[in-house]
Amino acid sequence: MNEAPEVLPDLLHAGVAGLARKATAIGAMIGLVDVEVLRAEASHGIAVLAEGADPRESQAASLIAYLSLQDPRLLASDLDLLRDLGVNRGT
C-alpha cells in the first residue's frame, strides 16, 4: 500500500466486489485514498449490495460500515436504500 499508492483506488474497487466480509484490506485502504475515491466506492458498494450481494458476507457491507464511521456524509443520500438492503442490520 505504501510502495504503490496509485493502485489503491483500483484495488479498493476490486475488493469491494470480490472480497469476503471478513477480509481486512478494505478497512486498511480507506484511510489511504482521497474522499473522491471514497465517494465513488460508496456508490459502487451500494450497487454491489443492490445487485444481490449478501450484506452478511460482502466486503461492500464492510465498506459501508467503515464509511459510516469515517465520513458518514458520503452515505447520507442513500440511507433509505441502505436500510432497505439490510446493510449492518444487526448493529
Stockholm file with secondary structure:
# STOCKHOLM 1.0

chainA/1-91         MNEAPEVLPDLLHAGVAGLARKATAIGAMIGLVDVEVLRAEASHGIAVLAEGADPRESQAASLIAYLSLQDPRLLASDLDLLRDLGVNRGT
#=GR chainA/1-91 SS CCSCGGGHHHHHHHHHHHSBTTCCHHHHHHTTSCHHHHHHHHHHHHHHHHTTCCTTTBHHHHHHHHHHHHCGGGTGGGHHHHHHHTTTTTC
#=GC SS_cons        CCSCGGGHHHHHHHHHHHSBTTCCHHHHHHTTSCHHHHHHHHHHHHHHHHTTCCTTTBHHHHHHHHHHHHCGGGTGGGHHHHHHHTTTTTC
//
